[in-house]
Amino acid sequence: MIDKSMKNTNLSFCITCRNRLHHLQDTLEVNIRNNRVAGKTEFVLLDYNSTDGLEEWVHSSMINYIEEGTLVYYKTFEPVTYLRSHSRNVAFRLAGSDILCMLDADNYLGEGFASFMLGEFEQNKNIFYTSDLTKRDAFGRVCVKREDFISVRGYNEEFVGYGYEDVDFFYRLKESGVEQKFFFDPEFYQAIRHIHKERILEEPMFARVNRIYISYLNPYTSVILVLYTNLTVGEYTLVDNLHLFANLYIEDIVHYYMDERKSVVLSGDIKSGNWREFNNQLIIDYENTSVVIDKQQNKIEIDGSIFYHVDDEEIKIGIIMTLTSAQNFRSVQG
């Protein structure tokens, strides 16, 4: 392990990884080679209790970088699922530099990204850097001074699941008076393309979902009924602002699209209950009523609304991603 008191790096690239070895095998060494600035950069890899051989690969294939101090490897054995905000906070706290950069395991930094950032932070003392926020795969890339990360208390660990933790972190930095700047060089935006399932496979809600039903109330409002593995039920109303505000001027529509906080939101109260299974029936118990569902039917009626069972995996994953992001947004709105 590297003694942090002996290091004098200026920029730490922080990577959190849970069972994404196949991505790191493609990106990590390339990123190190393209952005290793002697005495000024380090790569901090937090193994978030991976079970896919990540530890063995690091110690067999990346040991030279560890020995020279370019790569610092840590592993925690506690998490049972991937917690985005917590993992990012831990990685940033483990880093030994004044400038911290969050780097997703599937991202290529591009040649010269480190030198560019070092130059920018040398010239500007009150900034943080992100992508232009138009590309999902690079959305979470952020470079920020350690003191600013600490002053806004890092990522909000009340958020659970995919979405909004980055937007919220950027927003609080700006609210504290730090200027947000954007990198635009296409070389800095390369990433491994992959299916959405890999984005949430290790996260809590994906592991907790048993069944999902959806009811379309109108073009911009849907009700999502989720049966969880712990035998609880959640019924959520989602409003899609892109459709709700379709009559706005085009620049306003773009504004809503660009601000993830305003794209899809929860409306009204969340209806909760419990469920149980009897023969081929699912029985949902709400506070004052019960609903009986035939497991074999893909279409059911609840309180006059038609719900469809979601059995397509890609649609289910899209719902989970949207729902967790909306829940995270609501949690900071009170």
Summary of the structure (lengths in Angstrom):
residues: 334
radius of gyration: 22.1
end to end distance: 42.5
largest distance: 68.6
contacts: 1014
relative contact order: 0.12
helix: 36%
strand: 30%
